[in-house]
Amino acid sequence: MVNQCANPECRRELHYLRDGKIYLFVLSTKTGSKRREHFWLCGECSKSMILTCENQSEVKTACLIKVRSNLTDCTSG
């Protein structure tokens, strides 16, 4: 169950689904099976970043500016 922001620099607790964005990814396990997993970015983090899934095994944050125009990574603050 999702209980905190997926941004490792934030980790805000999830209280209401109306705040932020929920992501659903299909991830592969080491045995080759697949599982659905939900992730949440809080309202503040979802203003400047999204979640991406790489190789169906790793979920990472990505800066919206970088995704849209291929610029440098965003910084917190």
C-alpha positions, -999 to +999 in steps of 0.1 A: +000+000+000+012+035-008+018+055+023+044+082+014+057+103-015+079+084-039+104+112-040+132+100-018+140+136-008+104+143+003+087+112+018+056+132+028+029+110+042-002+102+021-034+114+038-057+122+009-057+110-027-069+144-039-033+157-033-007+147-058-007+119-084-009+082-083+011+060-107+006+024-116+035+004-129+039-032-139+072-044-124+091-076-130+103-097-102+136-116-101+117-148-109+103-133-141+067-128-128+050-094-130+032-074-103+013-042-103+026-016-079+012+019-070+034+049-063+024+084-052+039+119-057+026+145-033+011+177-046+043+197-043+065+171-059+041+164-087+043+201-098+079+197-108+085+159-114+070+127-127+077+090-120+092+068-147+097+031-148+130+017-163+132-018-176+101-028-157+122-030-126+131+004-112+109+035-105+127+069-106+117+105-104+123+127-134+121+165-137+092+177-158+115+203-174+139+176-184+112+153-197+096+182-218+127+198-232+157+175-224+173+200-200+193+193-169+179+176-138+157+196-115+169+204-079+148+205-048+143+239-031 
